[in-house]
Every structure is written in C-alpha cells, then in structure tokens.
Amino acid sequence: MEQKCIVEIKDFLLHKASQEKGIANQLRLLLEEQARDVGLLVSQRVVNLPPQLLPPLYNALFDEVSWATEDEPTEDLRSSFKFKHYVILTKIYKHKNVEQKRKVSSDSDEAIIYKA
C-alpha cells in the first residue's frame, strides 16, 4: 500500500497534467503501472543561480544516482536507485512579451509540464 504523501503527489501531478491528454496518459502510465521504475525529482531553482548551470548540476545528480546503483553496500539499496524514467517537477518562468523580460510573470506559480 502506498504512503498517503505519494498518493497526494501522484494526484497533484495528474491533475496538473490533465489539460494535456497525451502527457496526462503518459504520466498516468509512469506513475501507476511503471511506478517502480520511475524516479521523482522535485527541483526549485534558486533565483540567483544562472540557468546555464542547471544542465551540469542535473548531470552531476544523475551521475550520483548512477554511482549509487553500483556502490551502495547492499543489493536492496543499489536496486532502489535503478530508474528507467524520471519525472522532474520544477518551476519555470515565462515572459509574456519582450517588454516584460525584466519582470517575473504574474502566473509564475503555475506548474507547467512539458514532455522532454
């Protein structure tokens, strides 16, 4: 039986993705049928951190996960890091037009889900 917090996270993600049929169906498949093979990464970028640093930081994180699949002391721990897919939840900022480039969009708190 799943923990209540996991059920709530799944419900939240599926609700947010429900506006995009293809994405919602794919996400439902990942979170329900293939959940054992999916890693969830919740990322809140620090505002002062340049976005150019994100790819190397994500690469370092995935390198650590890969390391854990080989170097953890027990097989149980090693297998807990073996993911086939990742769901990455992060906040992004969109500017409505060129004049607003220096201002953060008023709807910046809305979660936006993109297929990678």
Secondary structure, DSSP 8 states (H G I E B T S, - for coil): ---HHHHHHHHHHHHHHTTSHHHHHHHHIIIIITGGGEEEEEE---TTS-GGGHHHHHHHHHHHHHHHHHHSSSHHHHHTT--SEEEEEE-----SSGGGTTS--TTTTS------
